Amino acid sequence: MIDDFRNLRILVTGASGYIGSALVTKLVGLGCSVAVIKRAASDLTCLNHVREKIVIYECNTSTKSVIAVVKDSNPDVVVHLASLFIAEHESGDIENLIASNLLFSTQIAEAMKHNNVKFLINTGTSWEHFNNSKYNPVCLYAATKHAFESILEYYVQTGGLRVITLKLFDTYGPRDTRPKLIPFLQRLALNGEAMAMSSGEQLIDIVHIEDVVEAFLLAIKRLRTLEAHSVESYGVSSLAPVTLKSLVRMYEEASGMKLNIDWGLREYREREVMIPWNNGCNVPGWRPKIGLSEGFMGLGHRKGR
């Protein structure tokens, strides 16, 4: 795989995020020429270890500035990971959701067309498929992700783009500081705080960060074999969802720490995903390699016995 990636020019958005920083680190290790595009407020501390090996572009909110970045970086492939995730939005979140997930995303596509860049890996979400529907967004965030996929169709048809959208499920791994499930369980384990939770019967489909990165690498390889005007969409699923209760038990066993959870004292959310989307296909040739028990053991917090 290293020979397939050496010297490949890749522009990454969302590199300040957990998944983006892990992917950039891997791409640098494979010998890619990596550039990242960031907003002024974005913190790239997570990339300090590779900072001298990447090119960092800072853009403002104008389409002109994004076009200039794509022109200067001249990428073979763009990987678009930047987004704003809000599970349950409030009215005051609308502007930021649209700016991050629709406006900036469309600017990336416009810049690619303007500069004749043809290959795009886009990032979607399994939450576009509530109750396993063809399209039924769990939340407004999921609706904005789907809306951009619709906008992309225009650029595919008029700009000859080749696009693969990877629809992510939940993700986890070492050094994850996001307000997500596994870091939340880690905090509970370390501080002993009691927490009221739902009955815990919802199925959780969660994938280790190393497996997620491998899915992106395979998608990049596949993308560059596609013909013009091609669009493909794949999931990045564990293929083995477990109930929240079971996941917590597995975490307790791996960490050697008991969590103080009061089950059944909270109601499920109005649009709680009880059964994750399972009608999609994973990236051809990709299967997750790291199971939950192994992944939890690798988080580095096991209590001595």
N, C-alpha and C positions, 0 to 999 in steps of 0.2 A: 504493500500500500504506500510505502514511503516514496517509491519512484513515481507513483501516480500524482503525488502532491508537490514534489520538490519544485520550487520556483513558481508555483501557481500563484497568481495575484488575486487576493481575496479581500474584499471590503466588508467589514462587519459592523452592523448597527447593534446597539444594546450591549456593547462589550463591557459596560460597567456592571451588568447584572451577573447573577450566579452562573447561569448557563452560558451566557456570552463570554465571560472571562475564562471559563473552563474550555470552551471551544477555541478561543484565541490561543490559549496556552498550548493546546494540542496541535493546532495548525502551525504554530511557530516551531514546535518540536519536529514536525514533519518536513520542515524546510520551506514552508510557504512564505511568500512575501505578503505580510498582513498589514492592512491599514484599518483603522477604526474611525468612525465618525461619531462625535459627541456634541452635546449641548454644553454651554458654558458652566451650568450648574452640576454636570455629571462628575462623579468622583471615580477616578480610575486607580485608586489605591490598590485594588485587587489585582492590577496588572503591573505593579512595580517590579516584579521579578522578571518581566519580559519587556519592560518599557523601552529599553535600548534596542530592541529587536523589532519593534513595530513603528509604524508611522501613525501619528495621531492628528486628526483634523478636527477643528472646532468650527461649527457652523451656527448661524443664527436661525431665526424662524423663517427666513425667506427662501423661496424656491430657487432663486438665483444662487444663493450660497451653497445649496445642496448640489446643484448642477456643477458648480465650480469644483466641489470636492470630488465628485465622480469623474470629472474630466482629468483632474490632476492625478488621482490615484490610478486611473485607467485599469479597473479590475477585470479579471477574467470572469469572476463570479462575485455576486453580492449575496451575503447572508443577512437577512433582515430579522433581527431578534428584538429590536426595540419596541416596547409597548408599555402601556400603563394598565396594571391589573387592579381592578376593584370588584370584589365579589358581590357587594350590595351597595350600589351607588346612592348618593344623595344628590339633590338638585344642583348643589354647588360643584359637583364633580364633572358635569357635562362638558364644559369647555375643555378641561384637561384631557378627558377621554377622547374627544373628537380630535383635538390637536395632536395627541400622541399616536392614536391608533388609526386615524384616517388621514389627517392633513400631512403629517410627516411621512407616513407610508406612501401616500400618493406622490409626494415630492420625490421620494426615492425612485419610484417607477418612472416619473417624468424625466428625472435626471438620467436614468438608464437609457430611455428612448432617445433623449437629446444627444447622448454621447455614444450611441450605438453599442451599448453593453447588453448582452443577450441572455445571460444566465442568472436566475434568481432563486434562492431558497427562501421561501416565506414561512412564517411561523403562525400557525393557527392554534385552536384549542378544541379538545374533545367536548367542551361545554357548549359547542354549537349544536349539540345533538341530545338535548334533554329528552328523557324517556325513549332513547334510541331512534328518535325521529330523523328524517332526512335533513330537516333544519328546524330547530326549535331552541333558541338561545336560552341558556340558563339565566343569564344576566345581561345587562347592557354591554359589559366588556365583551362577552362572546358575540353579541350582535355587531359590534364595531369590527371585530376580527373577520366575521363573515362578510360584512359590507366591503371591506378592502379586497377580499377575494373577488367580489363582483366587479370592483373597479379594475382589478388586475386584468380581467377579461378584455377590457378595452386595449390595454397596452400589449397584451398577447397578440391580439388581432392586428393592431396598427403598427406595433413596433417589432413584431417578430420575436417576442420574448419566449424563452423556455422557462417554465416555472414549476417547481415542486413545493407544495405546501405540506409541512409536517405539523400534524395536530397533536399537541402535547397533552399528556395526562399530568398527574402530580409528579414531582421530582424531588430528590433528596440526595444528600451526600455529605462528606466532611466539610467543615468550615462554612456551613450554610447559615447566614445570618438573616435570611428573609423571614417575614412573619408567616411561616408555613407550618404544616403539621408536625414534622419531625423536630425542628428547632423548638417548637412549643412543648413537645413531650420532653425534650432535653431539659428545658427550663423547669418544668414541673418536677422532674426527677431530682434535679440538683437543689431546688429550694424547698421541696416537700410541701408545697402549697396545695391545698385542697381545691379541686375544680369540679364544678357541676357540668355534666355533659349529657348529650342525648342518650338514647338507649344503645347506640353504637352498632346498629344493624346495617348501616349503609356500607356498601362495598367500596373499598379504596383501591384504585389502580395507580400504583406508584412505582417509578422507575429510577434506578440509581444514575447519578450524573455521568459516570463513565459510559454506561450503556446509551444514554441520551446523546452524548458526543459522538459515539460510534454510528448512531443512526444518521446524524448530520453528515459524517464523512461519507457514508455509503450513498446518501442522497446527492451529495456533490458529485461523486463519481458517476452516478446514474444520470444526473442532470446534463452532463456534458455529452451524453450520447443521444439526447433527444433532438428531434427535428424542430424547425421553427414553428411557432404558434402552438406549442405543446403545453398542456397543463396536466399535472398529476397531483394527487393528494393522498397522503398516507398517515396512519396513526403511528404513535410511538408508545405502545401499550406494553405493560408487563405480561400480558396474556394470562395473568393469574391474580385477579383482584381478591382481596380478603376483607372481611368485615372490620370495621374500626376497632371493635372489641378484640378481635384476634390479632390485629396489628399491634395493639397496645401490649397484649400478652407477649408477643414475640419480642417487642422492644424491651420489656421488663426482663425477659430471660437473657437477652443479649447484653444488657447493661448491668444486670445484677442489682437493679434498683426497682423498688416498688413505687408505683405512681398512686397518688392519693386522689382517685377519681370517683365521683359520685355519679353513677350511671343512671340515666332516666330522669334527671331533675331538670333537664332543659328540653324544650320542644325542638323538633327538627325545623330547619329553615323552611320558608314558604316554598322554595323550589330546590329542596335538598336532592342531590343526585344519589338515589338509592342504588341504582344499577348503572355503572359507567357504560358509555357508548361501546358497543362491541360489534357493530356492523361494518366497521372499516377494515382495511388491510394495512399491516405494517409494511415498512420499507422492504422491498424484495431483498432477500438474502440476510436480513437482520433479525436477530432474536436476542432478548436480554440475557446476559450471562450471569449477572450478580443477583442472587436471591435476597429476600429480605433479611434472613438470619445472618448471612454473610455481610450484607450491607450494613446492618446495624452494628455488628461486631467491629466494623471498620471505622466507626464514628469516633473511637478513641476515648470513651468515657466509662469503660467497664469498671464496676466497683470491685475492689479486692475482696476475696472470700477466705 
